[in-house]
Amino acid sequence: MLTVQPCEVSLNSLLRQYKDSPGYADCYVTQIPGTVTQAAYIEAFYTSPLFKVERTLLHYLASKPATDTDARALAGGGATRFSAWRVEAQSSTELLLADFTGRTRSWLMAVPAPLGNESPGTLLYFGSAVVPLSRQGAQSMGWLFHALLGFHRLYSRMLLRAASQHVGRLKLQGH
């Protein structure tokens, strides 16, 4: 069974600036066998069956459509936008997206990590950040943030698990 666990945001990651600022940041990790590139991980994440549900909701509720082709363009570094997000930063191992409000971030990272028997493995990370609202000089996360935090944590684990499983299927299909 694939294990997804919370972890600390890496010190040198693109997400770290949000962990070190007021607001909220989280990070989850799983290890899978084999070598997975960042591009393959991004494609698997945004084309997984679970994320396609979110894409459908964003298409109809926010008029922010995205296709599998758009996900592949994002994975290949050829896109500056994807559905409700814009690319804030991207490297060979990381992707940081900001939502259209500028308040939330989504972060993906894939790094090699040999398994215990020295066979190849990859650590897949997924994290999020939410910056506080500023009202009359005070910062607040808002009631909706607190109301949805438990769901967010569960959904984050589910998304990482779905992407981890989907990356294997894409490899078999030659993506």
Salt bridges, closest charged atoms under 4 A:
GLU8 OE2 - ARG16 NH1 3.44
ASP20 OD1 - ARG16 NE 3.05
ASP26 OD2 - HIS152 NE2 2.68
GLU43 OE2 - ARG72 NH1 3.57
GLU43 OE2 - HIS175 ND1 2.94
ASP68 OD2 - LYS52 NZ 3.02
ASP68 OD1 - ARG55 NH1 2.87
GLU88 OE1 - ARG105 NE 2.44
